[in-house]
Amino acid sequence: MDATVGIVLDDTSALAEVCGANDYNLRVMERLVGSRIFCRGNELFLESDEEPARSLFRSLVERLLESMAEGLPPTPDLIIAIYADLTPEGEPRGSCGDFLDSCVQIPGGFGKVFPRSRSQALYLKGLASHDLSFAVGPAGTGKTYLAVAWALRELLTKSKRKLVLTRPVVEAGESLGFLPGDLAQKISPYLRPLYDSMEALVPFEVVRRLEESRAIEIAPLAYMRGRSLSNCVVILDEAQNTTKEQMKMFLTRLGENSRAVVTGDVTQIDLPRKGESGLVHALQVLSRVEDIFVCRLDSRDVVRSGLVRRIIEAYESE
């Protein structure tokens, strides 16, 4: 069998878009397919004599061209999203249209955020259809990033008037001692992961403007008692470190037309007694309550890096 297989693209401008700047998109496809991909003339070549890799390559390029015809730019995120919807043999796991329709379009020209696995697509659909959503999974599965992307869309389209970010102030096995500054400065280090997600999605200036207009609010979980949050999106991050009492208090803050997203990793509980985790308790207590969405992510959904996925799998098999 010939060691290469080629796909002819008659439209040279489409070929340039598929390849990306400095052939970056080809490098992304190489990592996904596991074989060298290169361009010659108006043809894309895969250097492999294995039929599953060939079929996967053909399906990936075909679906990418279909998405481009529908107006989606061929970004690395789109390529990874299409790949996630294909089996290792290149067969579709489901409707690609349905899978990509769950993407989040952030207004203002800030682009789209695509799910990178079936579970992530289900997560985004659950956020859109439920007032209370839980996302539980290991580090790197996108549970916070996707929640922030969806919340920013709700905020920037004015579907919701405010985004409230909160988390319990619990240190991961070491004490940082006294932190100087006002309340925002004290809590800021703990909410840094949420800020990292926001700044990866929209420019820092946009985040700062939303903060100054109080459209984005940071609040320690301990300061949420007594509040009623209406017409808001509320994200509780690192929820595995809430106590049972804190979780109940948080869940009863939701007012009219508000949505809450609770994210956490039950394998990284930093409480003195792990059995006291409010997230673990809430998942048990609320299991029979209707209209609550729970998305359970695992190592297959890790998108941070291949190394992180292997690290998580190693710890899970310990």
C-alpha positions in Angstrom: 0.0 0.0 0.0 1.2 3.5 -0.8 2.5 5.2 2.3 0.7 8.5 1.5 -2.9 9.4 0.8 -3.9 12.8 -0.7 -7.0 15.0 -0.8 -7.2 17.5 -3.6 -8.6 21.0 -2.8 -9.5 23.0 -6.0 -9.9 26.2 -4.1 -6.4 27.5 -3.2 -7.8 30.1 -0.8 -9.6 27.3 1.1 -6.4 25.3 1.1 -4.5 28.2 2.7 -7.1 28.5 5.4 -7.1 24.8 6.1 -3.3 24.9 6.5 -3.4 28.0 8.7 -0.6 30.5 9.4 2.8 28.7 9.0 0.9 25.5 8.6 -0.1 25.6 12.2 -3.5 23.8 11.5 -1.6 21.0 9.9 0.5 20.5 13.0 -2.7 20.3 15.1 -4.1 17.7 12.7 -0.8 15.8 12.9 -1.0 15.5 16.7 -4.6 14.3 16.4 -4.1 11.8 13.7 -0.7 10.6 14.8 1.0 10.9 11.3 2.8 13.5 9.2 0.6 15.8 7.2 1.9 18.1 4.5 0.8 20.2 1.6 2.1 20.0 -2.0 0.5 22.0 -4.8 -3.3 22.0 -4.2 -3.2 18.7 -2.3 -3.0 17.7 1.3 -1.1 14.5 2.0 -1.1 12.1 5.0 2.0 10.0 5.4 0.6 6.7 6.7 -0.2 3.2 5.4 -2.7 2.5 8.2 -6.3 2.5 7.0 -7.8 3.9 10.3 -5.5 6.9 10.2 -6.3 7.4 6.5 -10.1 7.3 7.1 -9.8 9.6 10.1 -7.7 12.1 8.0 -10.3 12.1 5.1 -13.2 12.5 7.5 -11.5 15.3 9.4 -10.7 17.3 6.3 -14.1 16.7 4.8 -15.9 17.9 7.9 -13.6 20.9 8.2 -14.4 21.9 4.7 -18.2 21.5 5.4 -17.9 23.7 8.4 -15.9 26.3 6.4 -18.7 26.3 3.8 -21.1 27.2 6.6 -19.0 30.2 7.6 -16.9 28.8 10.4 -13.2 29.8 10.3 -10.9 26.8 10.4 -9.3 27.5 13.8 -7.4 24.9 15.9 -10.4 24.8 18.3 -12.7 23.9 15.5 -10.4 21.2 14.2 -10.1 19.6 17.7 -13.9 19.8 18.1 -14.5 18.0 14.8 -11.9 15.4 15.8 -13.7 14.8 19.1 -16.8 13.9 17.2 -15.1 11.2 15.2 -14.2 7.7 16.2 -10.5 6.6 15.8 -11.7 5.1 12.4 -13.1 8.4 11.2 -16.8 7.4 11.7 -19.1 10.1 13.1 -20.1 9.6 16.7 -23.3 11.6 16.1 -24.6 14.6 14.2 -21.7 17.0 13.7 -24.2 19.8 13.3 -25.7 19.1 16.7 -22.2 18.8 18.2 -20.9 22.1 16.8 -24.2 23.9 17.5 -23.4 23.7 21.2 -20.5 26.1 20.7 -20.5 29.5 22.5 -20.4 32.6 20.4 -19.0 35.5 22.5 -20.3 38.8 21.0 -18.1 41.7 20.1 -16.0 39.8 17.6 -14.3 37.6 20.3 -14.9 34.4 18.4 -16.4 31.0 19.3 -15.6 28.4 22.0 -16.1 24.9 20.8 -16.6 21.8 22.9 -13.7 19.3 22.6 -15.6 16.2 23.6 -19.2 14.9 23.6 -19.3 15.4 27.4 -18.3 19.1 27.0 -21.0 19.5 24.3 -23.5 18.0 26.7 -22.2 20.4 29.4 -22.8 23.5 27.3 -26.3 22.4 26.3 -27.1 21.7 30.0 -25.9 25.2 30.9 -28.3 26.7 28.4 -31.3 24.7 29.5 -31.1 24.5 33.4 -31.2 27.0 36.1 -28.7 25.0 38.2 -25.8 23.0 36.7 -23.1 21.0 38.3 -19.8 20.2 36.5 -17.7 17.6 38.3 -14.4 16.3 36.9 -10.6 16.4 37.2 -8.3 19.3 36.3 -8.1 20.3 32.7 -11.5 19.2 31.6 -12.7 22.7 30.8 -15.4 22.9 33.4 -14.5 26.4 34.6 -13.4 27.7 31.2 -16.7 26.7 29.5 -18.8 28.0 32.4 -17.0 31.4 32.1 -17.4 31.4 28.3 -21.1 30.7 28.5 -21.5 33.3 31.4 -19.7 36.0 29.4 -22.0 35.4 26.4 -25.1 35.8 28.7 -23.6 39.0 30.1 -22.4 40.6 26.9 -25.7 39.9 25.1 -27.4 41.5 28.1 -29.4 38.3 28.8 -28.2 38.6 32.4 -27.4 41.9 34.2 -24.5 40.5 36.3 -21.8 37.8 36.5 -21.0 36.9 40.1 -17.8 34.8 40.7 -17.3 33.1 44.0 -15.3 30.3 45.6 -14.5 29.1 49.1 -11.3 30.5 50.5 -9.5 27.3 51.3 -5.7 26.8 50.7 -4.3 23.7 49.0 -2.3 22.2 51.8 -0.3 25.3 52.8 -1.1 28.5 54.6 -0.4 31.8 52.9 -0.7 33.8 56.1 -2.1 37.3 56.2 -2.9 38.9 52.9 -2.8 42.7 52.7 -5.3 45.0 50.9 -9.0 45.4 50.7 -11.5 42.6 50.3 -11.1 42.4 46.5 -7.3 42.2 46.8 -7.5 39.5 49.5 -9.9 37.3 47.4 -8.2 38.0 44.1 -5.5 35.3 44.3 -8.2 32.7 45.0 -10.2 33.7 42.0 -7.2 33.9 39.7 -8.3 30.8 37.7 -11.6 32.5 36.9 -9.8 35.6 35.7 -7.4 33.5 33.6 -10.4 32.0 31.9 -12.0 35.4 31.3 -8.8 37.0 30.0 -8.3 34.0 27.6 -11.8 34.8 26.1 -12.0 38.6 26.0 -9.3 41.3 26.3 -8.3 42.5 29.8 -9.8 45.9 29.1 -13.3 44.4 28.6 -13.0 42.5 31.9 -11.9 45.7 33.6 -14.7 47.8 32.1 -17.3 45.2 33.2 -15.8 45.2 36.7 -15.9 49.0 37.0 -19.6 49.0 35.9 -20.2 46.2 38.5 -21.4 43.9 35.8 -18.8 41.5 37.0 -18.5 41.0 40.8 -16.1 38.9 42.8 -17.4 37.7 46.2 -16.0 35.4 48.8 -18.4 32.6 49.5 -18.6 33.6 53.2 -20.0 37.0 52.2 -22.9 35.5 50.2 -25.2 34.9 53.1 -28.4 37.0 53.2 -28.1 38.0 49.5 -30.7 37.3 46.8 -29.2 37.2 43.4 -31.7 38.0 40.6 -31.1 38.1 36.8 -27.5 36.9 37.4 -25.2 34.2 36.3 -23.4 32.9 39.4 -20.3 30.6 39.2 -19.2 28.7 42.3 -15.7 27.4 41.5 -13.7 24.8 43.5 -17.0 23.7 45.1 -15.4 20.5 46.5 -14.0 22.8 49.2 -17.3 24.1 50.5 -18.8 22.7 53.6 -22.3 21.3 53.6 -23.6 24.5 55.3 -21.9 26.7 52.7 -23.3 24.8 49.8 -26.8 25.0 51.1 -26.4 28.7 51.8 -25.1 29.3 48.2 -27.8 27.3 46.5 -30.5 29.2 48.3 -29.2 32.6 47.1 -30.7 32.1 43.6 -33.4 34.7 42.8 -35.7 35.2 39.8 -34.2 34.6 36.3 -30.8 33.6 37.7 -28.6 30.7 36.6 -25.9 29.0 38.8 -23.0 26.9 37.7 -21.2 24.8 40.4 -17.8 23.3 39.4 -15.5 21.1 41.3 -13.1 18.1 41.4 -14.0 15.7 44.2 -10.5 14.1 44.0 -8.9 17.4 45.2 -10.7 18.2 48.5 -8.6 20.4 50.7 -11.0 20.4 53.7 -9.6 18.9 57.0 -12.3 16.2 56.8 -12.9 15.2 53.2 -16.3 13.6 54.1 -17.6 17.1 54.9 -17.5 18.3 51.3 -20.6 20.3 50.4 -20.3 19.3 46.7 -20.2 15.6 47.5 -23.2 16.0 49.8 -25.2 18.2 47.4 -24.8 15.6 44.6 -26.3 13.0 46.9 -29.1 15.1 48.3 -30.2 16.7 45.0 -30.0 13.5 42.9 -33.8 13.2 42.8 -34.5 16.9 42.3 -35.8 17.7 38.8 -34.4 20.5 36.6 -30.9 20.2 38.0 -28.2 19.3 35.5 -25.1 17.3 36.5 -22.2 16.8 34.0 -19.6 14.3 35.0 -16.3 14.7 33.1 -13.3 12.4 33.3 -9.8 12.0 31.9 -11.1 11.5 28.4 -12.3 15.1 28.5 -9.0 16.6 29.5 -8.1 19.3 27.0 -5.3 21.1 28.9 -2.6 18.8 27.5 -1.9 15.2 26.7 0.5 15.1 29.7 -2.2 16.3 32.1 -4.5 13.5 30.8 -1.8 10.9 31.4 -1.1 12.3 34.9 -4.7 12.0 35.8 -5.0 8.5 34.4 -2.0 7.5 36.4 -3.5 8.8 39.7 -6.8 7.2 38.9 -5.2 3.8 38.5 -3.0 4.1 41.6 
